[in-house]
Amino acid sequence: MATGDDALAKNRDVFAKTLRMEETQFGRSDPRLAETLKSLGETHAALGEHRDAVDTLERALELTIRHNGRDSLEASAVLHSLGNAHGDLGDHATKRDLLERALDNYTEDDAAVAQTAYELALAHGELGDDARKKQLLERALAIEERELGRDHADLAITLMHLGQVYATTGEHAKRVVVLERALAIEEREYGPAHADLVASLNNCGVAYSEIGDHERALTLFSRALAIEEREDTVESSTLHNVGGAYFGLQDYEQASHVFDRALELDMDRHGEKGAEIVASILLLGSAHEALSEIETAYELYMHALTICGGDHPSLEACREALQRVAPPDDGLTDGLVEIERHALTHGELVVSSGSVVDAHVDAIVNAANERCLGGSGADGAITRAGGASLAEARQALPVSDDKRCHTGDAVLTSGSFGSLRCACVIHAVGPDYRQVDLKKGDALLRSAYGEAMRLARDQDCSTVAFSLLSAGVFRGSRSLDDVLMIAVEALRDACFEGLDRVHLVAFSPEEQEVLQRVAAAPPVSVESSEEEYACERGCGFTGSFGDVEKHEAACAYEPPAPVQTPRPVTPPQKLPPLSPEPDWAKIATAARSKVEMLEARVRALERASPSKSRYYDSSDSDEEEEFFYTRTPYTTKKLPPLDTLPARSLSAALRRGRPLRRDDYERRSLWQMLK
């Protein structure tokens, strides 16, 4: 089945084809094209093609004026369509000017005048001229009543807009009258429970609320809510209206239930941190405030404040609500005991004592560790005060190498956390001086304070309370004076426009004494010869330690690949040719000569020192064959066969006087071993 847009698109194509045919037949400047151009432009506007509509209608206006004149009714009709097209593009000033020209051309008050006056009234309303809008709507309504009758359905929209004007001008009684008329017309047109009645029921109910008739308002709002529930289209704005009517009737308990339902609906649609849920939170908080449930109201208002950005329309309302329910300070400054103040470039540095968890400020800064899941000291106190909601927010922080925050950096968790009276908690990690050298530790400590102040500035915080970073066990051998002096100097450098007070909260008497001393000291002048650090990747970036660390985290520089110097090519060496098959006869002759020489040497030794022992051969014959003797101590032993001896032991055997038989000379393996 074809939709309305499909039909409009088909009409647009027909008008475009007709225009091309007329241009071919009559030329592009012929006035007879004006009517087709007007129809094509209005179709473009209906399809949302507003820029094409403006271009086409401007061409139609030019041809119409050329043929019919500037003051003709035909020109007024094109001016009306062109003005609406400019309004669709958001150019309400041009729309107003074009429609004023069109209205001036009409000589009689007829339906065309009523329509032009109605559209012109909307343009003046967008431009903030409510007096002119009211005048034009009353003129349009009078014409419509005369032309169409007092109960015609087309009067309802004019009556509703007129009711809005009366609300702006403060004429609430007239507003109720015209909105009741609009509602009656729509009820007669659509029936008493039609979905199109919801807007009129809500508008009329708001008008009754303005004049204090909350019972009538509740009746109308309840009808609207019942229709939405039946259609499964419940809106939080309708629930706000119903809850507001109960609130006006001082039924705060019922109002809180309705506002709570609206908040649940908004959170389902926009999430727990969506800016759209602020209105529901404020209304629910006001109901609890009226029920004297101040702590609950305070938590709700704080949650709303954490969601509001700097440009949220409800930001001031959140702050005013918090001021109403904030607990008394009892002479404290932001919930802390003020010791002394020192002026900064922006705001003041307040030396305070107490616990940072008691601070009633926009942001508190926690002395965290790199895991950001809790610790001892101030970190442990903040963890316990923040409760489960703070633990969940910290657990949800991005993790890299089991670290949620690197040393010298800071991360943000915003929301309503347990008993903490702040809009956000900033977790800053100072250095552990037991593990880093003093110079690097000082740079990291300054960076941690600076990053925490940057996050506070981004959150539009005007009051900040700091735990003392690296002032406990992380201080190591570094003096407390040096650590706190770095803190004071870092805050002096990082203060920002819009900052009212930044607290350094001392817990122990020693910290209070040192803080007072270093905060009163004049600022340390920064010498121009301060050492710069360079990016380790080799890109050439230089700066302070903190700047270089931030740069290295994002630096994508890759050093160029080393130039490969080609090695000189050496010609292959010519190996000597392989030796031919050995000359075994020659080798045997040489071996025999060597053996004979050894035998002669052994005989000479035997003659010089006769032996007390003999060796005999291992042949099968039992007859001993005299051969030669050695100087080995007397031992009679049977020798193993010669070919069972390892090759490496042959010469040793000969040196010990191992007897050889003649047939051993003929063995090729023996001569090979002797070689």
GUTORLUM-183291 format. One record per residue (C-alpha): x, y, z; residue number from 1. Coordinates in steps of 0.1 Angstrom, whole numbers. Layout:
<rs>
[[X, Y, Z], NUM];
...
</rs>
This chain:
<rs>
[[0, 0, 0], 1];
[[14, 34, -10], 2];
[[21, 58, 19], 3];
[[14, 96, 19], 4];
[[51, 103, 12], 5];
[[49, 79, -18], 6];
[[20, 99, -32], 7];
[[37, 132, -26], 8];
[[68, 119, -43], 9];
[[48, 108, -73], 10];
[[31, 142, -74], 11];
[[66, 159, -73], 12];
[[78, 138, -102], 13];
[[46, 147, -122], 14];
[[50, 184, -115], 15];
[[87, 182, -124], 16];
[[79, 165, -157], 17];
[[52, 190, -165], 18];
[[76, 218, -158], 19];
[[102, 204, -182], 20];
[[75, 201, -209], 21];
[[63, 237, -203], 22];
[[99, 250, -204], 23];
[[105, 232, -237], 24];
[[73, 246, -251], 25];
[[72, 281, -237], 26];
[[107, 288, -224], 27];
[[120, 292, -189], 28];
[[108, 328, -185], 29];
[[72, 323, -195], 30];
[[47, 334, -168], 31];
[[26, 304, -175], 32];
[[52, 283, -156], 33];
[[45, 301, -123], 34];
[[15, 279, -113], 35];
[[35, 247, -119], 36];
[[65, 260, -101], 37];
[[43, 270, -71], 38];
[[28, 235, -70], 39];
[[62, 219, -73], 40];
[[76, 241, -45], 41];
[[48, 233, -21], 42];
[[53, 196, -28], 43];
[[90, 199, -20], 44];
[[80, 216, 13], 45];
[[56, 188, 22], 46];
[[83, 162, 16], 47];
[[107, 181, 38], 48];
[[129, 193, 9], 49];
[[129, 228, 22], 50];
[[159, 242, 3], 51];
[[145, 229, -30], 52];
[[111, 244, -20], 53];
[[127, 279, -14], 54];
[[145, 278, -48], 55];
[[115, 267, -67], 56];
[[91, 292, -50], 57];
[[114, 321, -55], 58];
[[114, 314, -92], 59];
[[76, 311, -91], 60];
[[74, 345, -73], 61];
[[96, 362, -98], 62];
[[74, 350, -128], 63];
[[42, 358, -109], 64];
[[52, 394, -101], 65];
[[64, 399, -137], 66];
[[30, 388, -150], 67];
[[5, 398, -123], 68];
[[23, 426, -103], 69];
[[37, 428, -67], 70];
[[3, 435, -51], 71];
[[-17, 408, -68], 72];
[[-35, 381, -49], 73];
[[-15, 355, -70], 74];
[[17, 371, -56], 75];
[[3, 369, -21], 76];
[[-3, 332, -25], 77];
[[32, 325, -36], 78];
[[46, 348, -8], 79];
[[26, 327, 17], 80];
[[41, 294, 5], 81];
[[76, 309, 3], 82];
[[74, 324, 38], 83];
[[64, 290, 52], 84];
[[94, 274, 34], 85];
[[118, 299, 50], 86];
[[102, 292, 84], 87];
[[108, 255, 79], 88];
[[145, 263, 74], 89];
[[145, 283, 107], 90];
[[146, 317, 91], 91];
[[117, 332, 109], 92];
[[126, 368, 102], 93];
[[124, 362, 64], 94];
[[92, 343, 70], 95];
[[77, 373, 89], 96];
[[87, 398, 62], 97];
[[73, 377, 33], 98];
[[40, 371, 52], 99];
[[36, 407, 61], 100];
[[39, 415, 24], 101];
[[13, 389, 16], 102];
[[-11, 401, 42], 103];
[[-8, 437, 30], 104];
[[-20, 426, -5], 105];
[[-53, 413, 8], 106];
[[-82, 437, 6], 107];
[[-109, 416, 23], 108];
[[-108, 393, 54], 109];
[[-114, 359, 40], 110];
[[-101, 324, 47], 111];
[[-68, 332, 29], 112];
[[-63, 362, 52], 113];
[[-70, 340, 83], 114];
[[-44, 314, 72], 115];
[[-18, 340, 65], 116];
[[-25, 358, 98], 117];
[[-21, 325, 116], 118];
[[12, 317, 100], 119];
[[25, 352, 106], 120];
[[15, 350, 142], 121];
[[36, 319, 147], 122];
[[66, 337, 131], 123];
[[62, 367, 155], 124];
[[60, 342, 184], 125];
[[93, 326, 174], 126];
[[108, 360, 173], 127];
[[94, 369, 208], 128];
[[68, 394, 198], 129];
[[39, 381, 218], 130];
[[18, 412, 215], 131];
[[18, 411, 177], 132];
[[12, 373, 178], 133];
[[-19, 378, 200], 134];
[[-33, 405, 177], 135];
[[-29, 383, 146], 136];
[[-43, 352, 162], 137];
[[-74, 371, 174], 138];
[[-79, 385, 139], 139];
[[-75, 349, 124], 140];
[[-100, 335, 150], 141];
[[-126, 362, 142], 142];
[[-124, 355, 104], 143];
[[-126, 317, 110], 144];
[[-156, 321, 133], 145];
[[-173, 342, 106], 146];
[[-163, 320, 77], 147];
[[-165, 285, 93], 148];
[[-187, 289, 124], 149];
[[-178, 289, 161], 150];
[[-177, 251, 165], 151];
[[-157, 242, 133], 152];
[[-128, 217, 139], 153];
[[-103, 241, 122], 154];
[[-108, 266, 151], 155];
[[-92, 242, 177], 156];
[[-56, 248, 167], 157];
[[-60, 286, 166], 158];
[[-77, 285, 200], 159];
[[-48, 264, 215], 160];
[[-22, 289, 202], 161];
[[-42, 318, 215], 162];
[[-43, 301, 249], 163];
[[-5, 299, 249], 164];
[[-3, 336, 241], 165];
[[-26, 344, 270], 166];
[[-4, 324, 293], 167];
[[26, 345, 282], 168];
[[7, 377, 287], 169];
[[-7, 366, 321], 170];
[[-43, 365, 310], 171];
[[-51, 332, 326], 172];
[[-89, 336, 327], 173];
[[-90, 341, 290], 174];
[[-66, 312, 286], 175];
[[-90, 288, 304], 176];
[[-119, 300, 282], 177];
[[-102, 295, 248], 178];
[[-86, 262, 258], 179];
[[-120, 248, 271], 180];
[[-135, 258, 237], 181];
[[-107, 240, 219], 182];
[[-112, 209, 241], 183];
[[-150, 209, 235], 184];
[[-145, 211, 197], 185];
[[-121, 182, 197], 186];
[[-143, 161, 220], 187];
[[-172, 166, 196], 188];
[[-150, 159, 166], 189];
[[-131, 128, 179], 190];
[[-149, 116, 209], 191];
[[-141, 119, 247], 192];
[[-113, 93, 248], 193];
[[-95, 98, 215], 194];
[[-57, 99, 215], 195];
[[-57, 133, 198], 196];
[[-73, 149, 229], 197];
[[-42, 144, 251], 198];
[[-25, 177, 242], 199];
[[-57, 197, 247], 200];
[[-64, 179, 281], 201];
[[-29, 187, 293], 202];
[[-30, 223, 281], 203];
[[-64, 229, 297], 204];
[[-52, 213, 329], 205];
[[-22, 235, 331], 206];
[[-44, 265, 326], 207];
[[-66, 255, 356], 208];
[[-34, 249, 377], 209];
[[-23, 284, 370], 210];
[[-55, 298, 385], 211];
[[-53, 274, 415], 212];
[[-81, 250, 405], 213];
[[-61, 219, 411], 214];
[[-91, 196, 414], 215];
[[-102, 204, 379], 216];
[[-66, 202, 367], 217];
[[-62, 167, 383], 218];
[[-94, 156, 365], 219];
[[-81, 167, 331], 220];
[[-46, 153, 337], 221];
[[-60, 120, 348], 222];
[[-80, 117, 317], 223];
[[-49, 124, 296], 224];
[[-30, 98, 315], 225];
[[-57, 72, 312], 226];
[[-57, 76, 274], 227];
[[-19, 73, 272], 228];
[[-20, 42, 294], 229];
[[-46, 26, 271], 230];
[[-25, 34, 241], 231];
[[7, 24, 259], 232];
[[22, 59, 251], 233];
[[27, 72, 286], 234];
[[49, 103, 287], 235];
[[68, 116, 318], 236];
[[54, 151, 311], 237];
[[18, 138, 317], 238];
[[30, 122, 349], 239];
[[46, 155, 359], 240];
[[12, 172, 354], 241];
[[-6, 146, 375], 242];
[[20, 148, 403], 243];
[[19, 186, 402], 244];
[[-19, 185, 406], 245];
[[-15, 163, 437], 246];
[[12, 186, 450], 247];
[[-11, 216, 445], 248];
[[-37, 197, 466], 249];
[[-10, 191, 492], 250];
[[-11, 154, 488], 251];
[[26, 151, 488], 252];
[[27, 114, 494], 253];
[[7, 107, 463], 254];
[[27, 133, 444], 255];
[[60, 115, 453], 256];
[[47, 82, 440], 257];
[[37, 98, 407], 258];
[[70, 116, 403], 259];
[[89, 84, 412], 260];
[[71, 67, 384], 261];
[[80, 95, 360], 262];
[[117, 92, 371], 263];
[[117, 54, 365], 264];
[[102, 60, 330], 265];
[[128, 86, 322], 266];
[[157, 65, 334], 267];
[[145, 35, 313], 268];
[[145, 58, 282], 269];
[[175, 80, 288], 270];
[[197, 62, 314], 271];
[[207, 72, 349], 272];
[[229, 101, 337], 273];
[[207, 114, 309], 274];
[[201, 151, 310], 275];
[[164, 145, 303], 276];
[[158, 130, 338], 277];
[[167, 162, 357], 278];
[[132, 175, 357], 279];
[[118, 143, 372], 280];
[[146, 143, 399], 281];
[[138, 179, 409], 282];
[[101, 172, 411], 283];
[[106, 141, 432], 284];
[[130, 160, 454], 285];
[[105, 187, 460], 286];
[[79, 161, 471], 287];
[[103, 147, 496], 288];
[[113, 181, 507], 289];
[[76, 189, 513], 290];
[[74, 156, 533], 291];
[[103, 169, 555], 292];
[[125, 141, 542], 293];
[[154, 165, 538], 294];
[[182, 140, 535], 295];
[[165, 122, 506], 296];
[[157, 155, 490], 297];
[[193, 166, 493], 298];
[[206, 134, 477], 299];
[[182, 138, 448], 300];
[[192, 175, 443], 301];
[[229, 165, 444], 302];
[[223, 138, 418], 303];
[[205, 163, 396], 304];
[[234, 188, 399], 305];
[[259, 161, 389], 306];
[[240, 155, 357], 307];
[[235, 191, 348], 308];
[[262, 205, 325], 309];
[[272, 241, 324], 310];
[[245, 250, 298], 311];
[[216, 228, 313], 312];
[[184, 249, 317], 313];
[[178, 234, 352], 314];
[[213, 242, 366], 315];
[[202, 272, 386], 316];
[[171, 254, 398], 317];
[[194, 226, 412], 318];
[[216, 251, 430], 319];
[[186, 269, 445], 320];
[[171, 236, 457], 321];
[[204, 226, 472], 322];
[[206, 258, 491], 323];
[[172, 252, 506], 324];
[[180, 218, 520], 325];
[[218, 220, 526], 326];
[[226, 214, 563], 327];
[[238, 243, 584], 328];
[[275, 250, 583], 329];
[[279, 259, 620], 330];
[[305, 285, 612], 331];
[[324, 262, 588], 332];
[[336, 270, 553], 333];
[[322, 245, 529], 334];
[[319, 221, 558], 335];
[[356, 224, 569], 336];
[[373, 243, 596], 337];
[[390, 273, 580], 338];
[[425, 282, 593], 339];
[[435, 309, 569], 340];
[[430, 321, 533], 341];
[[454, 333, 506], 342];
[[444, 350, 474], 343];
[[451, 333, 440], 344];
[[449, 347, 405], 345];
[[414, 332, 404], 346];
[[396, 325, 437], 347];
[[412, 317, 471], 348];
[[434, 290, 486], 349];
[[419, 280, 519], 350];
[[441, 261, 545], 351];
[[416, 239, 563], 352];
[[416, 212, 589], 353];
[[393, 182, 594], 354];
[[384, 154, 570], 355];
[[379, 159, 533], 356];
[[348, 136, 535], 357];
[[330, 164, 554], 358];
[[335, 189, 527], 359];
[[304, 204, 511], 360];
[[320, 214, 478], 361];
[[315, 208, 441], 362];
[[344, 183, 440], 363];
[[367, 165, 464], 364];
[[401, 152, 454], 365];
[[410, 118, 467], 366];
[[446, 107, 473], 367];
[[443, 74, 454], 368];
[[466, 47, 442], 369];
[[469, 35, 406], 370];
[[443, 8, 410], 371];
[[417, 33, 423], 372];
[[398, 8, 442], 373];
[[404, 21, 477], 374];
[[432, 22, 502], 375];
[[441, 35, 536], 376];
[[441, 70, 551], 377];
[[420, 96, 532], 378];
[[414, 71, 504], 379];
[[399, 46, 528], 380];
[[377, 73, 545], 381];
[[364, 85, 511], 382];
[[357, 49, 500], 383];
[[337, 42, 531], 384];
[[317, 74, 529], 385];
[[310, 69, 492], 386];
[[295, 35, 497], 387];
[[285, 10, 470], 388];
[[277, 37, 444], 389];
[[313, 51, 445], 390];
[[328, 16, 445], 391];
[[308, 8, 413], 392];
[[318, 41, 397], 393];
[[355, 34, 404], 394];
[[352, -2, 392], 395];
[[338, 11, 359], 396];
[[368, 33, 352], 397];
[[389, 22, 322], 398];
[[417, -2, 331], 399];
[[451, -4, 314], 400];
[[478, -28, 328], 401];
[[457, -32, 360], 402];
[[458, 6, 364], 403];
[[428, 29, 364], 404];
[[450, 60, 369], 405];
[[487, 64, 363], 406];
[[510, 82, 387], 407];
[[508, 120, 381], 408];
[[474, 118, 365], 409];
[[438, 121, 378], 410];
[[404, 105, 368], 411];
[[368, 116, 375], 412];
[[338, 98, 390], 413];
[[306, 119, 391], 414];
[[273, 112, 408], 415];
[[257, 110, 442], 416];
[[279, 89, 465], 417];
[[267, 78, 499], 418];
[[272, 105, 525], 419];
[[296, 126, 505], 420];
[[283, 161, 499], 421];
[[299, 167, 465], 422];
[[289, 165, 429], 423];
[[320, 145, 418], 424];
[[351, 128, 433], 425];
[[384, 132, 415], 426];
[[410, 105, 421], 427];
[[446, 118, 418], 428];
[[477, 96, 422], 429];
[[508, 112, 436], 430];
[[542, 96, 434], 431];
[[557, 71, 459], 432];
[[590, 88, 468], 433];
[[603, 55, 480], 434];
[[604, 42, 444], 435];
[[613, 73, 423], 436];
[[641, 98, 425], 437];
[[632, 132, 440], 438];
[[632, 152, 407], 439];
[[609, 129, 389], 440];
[[587, 125, 420], 441];
[[583, 163, 423], 442];
[[573, 165, 386], 443];
[[547, 138, 390], 444];
[[533, 154, 422], 445];
[[529, 187, 405], 446];
[[513, 170, 375], 447];
[[487, 151, 397], 448];
[[475, 184, 413], 449];
[[474, 201, 379], 450];
[[453, 172, 363], 451];
[[429, 173, 392], 452];
[[423, 210, 388], 453];
[[419, 206, 350], 454];
[[391, 180, 356], 455];
[[375, 204, 382], 456];
[[376, 232, 356], 457];
[[360, 210, 329], 458];
[[331, 202, 354], 459];
[[326, 239, 361], 460];
[[334, 234, 398], 461];
[[337, 266, 418], 462];
[[347, 249, 451], 463];
[[373, 221, 454], 464];
[[387, 203, 485], 465];
[[420, 184, 482], 466];
[[434, 155, 502], 467];
[[471, 160, 506], 468];
[[488, 139, 479], 469];
[[520, 119, 487], 470];
[[520, 133, 523], 471];
[[517, 100, 541], 472];
[[537, 68, 536], 473];
[[543, 78, 499], 474];
[[564, 107, 512], 475];
[[593, 84, 520], 476];
[[623, 105, 529], 477];
[[610, 136, 512], 478];
[[603, 164, 538], 479];
[[567, 174, 544], 480];
[[576, 210, 537], 481];
[[588, 202, 502], 482];
[[557, 180, 494], 483];
[[532, 207, 506], 484];
[[552, 235, 489], 485];
[[548, 217, 456], 486];
[[511, 213, 463], 487];
[[507, 251, 470], 488];
[[527, 261, 440], 489];
[[508, 236, 417], 490];
[[474, 251, 428], 491];
[[486, 286, 423], 492];
[[495, 277, 387], 493];
[[464, 257, 380], 494];
[[437, 280, 393], 495];
[[411, 289, 367], 496];
[[384, 315, 360], 497];
[[352, 307, 379], 498];
[[370, 291, 409], 499];
[[359, 305, 442], 500];
[[378, 284, 468], 501];
[[402, 255, 467], 502];
[[408, 238, 501], 503];
[[440, 220, 511], 504];
[[427, 199, 540], 505];
[[452, 191, 568], 506];
[[444, 162, 591], 507];
[[472, 162, 616], 508];
[[485, 192, 636], 509];
[[519, 188, 619], 510];
[[502, 191, 585], 511];
[[483, 222, 596], 512];
[[515, 239, 609], 513];
[[535, 231, 577], 514];
[[506, 242, 554], 515];
[[503, 275, 571], 516];
[[540, 281, 567], 517];
[[543, 272, 531], 518];
[[510, 288, 520], 519];
[[522, 321, 535], 520];
[[556, 319, 517], 521];
[[559, 341, 486], 522];
[[555, 322, 452], 523];
[[587, 306, 440], 524];
[[599, 323, 408], 525];
[[603, 299, 379], 526];
[[637, 303, 364], 527];
[[641, 303, 326], 528];
[[668, 277, 329], 529];
[[643, 250, 341], 530];
[[653, 217, 327], 531];
[[633, 205, 298], 532];
[[624, 168, 291], 533];
[[624, 153, 256], 534];
[[601, 126, 242], 535];
[[617, 92, 244], 536];
[[603, 82, 210], 537];
[[627, 106, 194], 538];
[[601, 129, 177], 539];
[[618, 161, 190], 540];
[[591, 172, 214], 541];
[[604, 189, 246], 542];
[[587, 205, 276], 543];
[[580, 200, 312], 544];
[[579, 165, 327], 545];
[[540, 165, 328], 546];
[[537, 178, 292], 547];
[[561, 152, 279], 548];
[[543, 124, 297], 549];
[[510, 135, 281], 550];
[[527, 138, 247], 551];
[[543, 103, 249], 552];
[[509, 88, 257], 553];
[[496, 99, 223], 554];
[[528, 101, 203], 555];
[[527, 80, 172], 556];
[[562, 88, 159], 557];
[[582, 59, 146], 558];
[[619, 63, 140], 559];
[[630, 56, 104], 560];
[[644, 22, 97], 561];
[[683, 21, 97], 562];
[[700, 23, 63], 563];
[[711, -11, 53], 564];
[[747, -9, 40], 565];
[[753, -37, 14], 566];
[[781, -60, 24], 567];
[[810, -64, -1], 568];
[[806, -95, -22], 569];
[[836, -118, -19], 570];
[[843, -142, -47], 571];
[[838, -178, -37], 572];
[[870, -196, -27], 573];
[[883, -224, -49], 574];
[[886, -255, -29], 575];
[[914, -280, -37], 576];
[[902, -310, -57], 577];
[[893, -341, -38], 578];
[[923, -365, -34], 579];
[[921, -397, -55], 580];
[[919, -432, -40], 581];
[[947, -437, -15], 582];
[[978, -458, -26], 583];
[[975, -486, -1], 584];
[[1007, -503, -11], 585];
[[1027, -471, -3], 586];
[[1008, -467, 30], 587];
[[1015, -503, 40], 588];
[[1052, -499, 32], 589];
[[1055, -468, 54], 590];
[[1036, -484, 82], 591];
[[1058, -515, 81], 592];
[[1089, -493, 83], 593];
[[1075, -475, 113], 594];
[[1066, -507, 131], 595];
[[1100, -522, 125], 596];
[[1116, -491, 139], 597];
[[1094, -494, 170], 598];
[[1103, -531, 174], 599];
[[1140, -522, 172], 600];
[[1136, -497, 199], 601];
[[1117, -521, 221], 602];
[[1145, -547, 217], 603];
[[1171, -522, 227], 604];
[[1151, -515, 259], 605];
[[1147, -552, 266], 606];
[[1184, -557, 264], 607];
[[1191, -529, 287], 608];
[[1165, -542, 313], 609];
[[1152, -577, 310], 610];
[[1116, -581, 320], 611];
[[1101, -601, 348], 612];
[[1068, -607, 329], 613];
[[1057, -619, 295], 614];
[[1029, -615, 272], 615];
[[1016, -641, 249], 616];
[[994, -638, 220], 617];
[[957, -646, 220], 618];
[[958, -672, 192], 619];
[[942, -705, 195], 620];
[[976, -722, 199], 621];
[[987, -729, 235], 622];
[[1024, -727, 224], 623];
[[1040, -695, 235], 624];
[[1060, -678, 207], 625];
[[1089, -658, 218], 626];
[[1087, -623, 204], 627];
[[1099, -595, 226], 628];
[[1096, -584, 262], 629];
[[1087, -552, 280], 630];
[[1096, -536, 313], 631];
[[1060, -541, 326], 632];
[[1059, -556, 361], 633];
[[1055, -594, 361], 634];
[[1019, -602, 351], 635];
[[1007, -630, 328], 636];
[[977, -620, 309], 637];
[[960, -630, 277], 638];
[[959, -602, 252], 639];
[[926, -594, 233], 640];
[[926, -595, 196], 641];
[[942, -564, 180], 642];
[[912, -555, 159], 643];
[[891, -550, 191], 644];
[[912, -522, 203], 645];
[[900, -486, 195], 646];
[[920, -468, 168], 647];
[[931, -441, 192], 648];
[[947, -467, 215], 649];
[[969, -483, 189], 650];
[[1000, -462, 193], 651];
[[996, -464, 231], 652];
[[995, -502, 229], 653];
[[1026, -502, 208], 654];
[[1044, -480, 232], 655];
[[1036, -504, 261], 656];
[[1051, -533, 241], 657];
[[1020, -549, 226], 658];
[[1033, -578, 206], 659];
[[1022, -580, 169], 660];
[[1020, -610, 148], 661];
[[1031, -610, 112], 662];
[[996, -615, 98], 663];
[[986, -583, 115], 664];
[[1008, -564, 90], 665];
[[986, -575, 62], 666];
[[954, -559, 76], 667];
[[944, -528, 57], 668];
[[926, -513, 87], 669];
[[958, -515, 108], 670];
[[978, -495, 82], 671];
[[950, -470, 79], 672];
[[950, -464, 116], 673];
[[988, -461, 116], 674];
[[986, -435, 89], 675];
</rs>
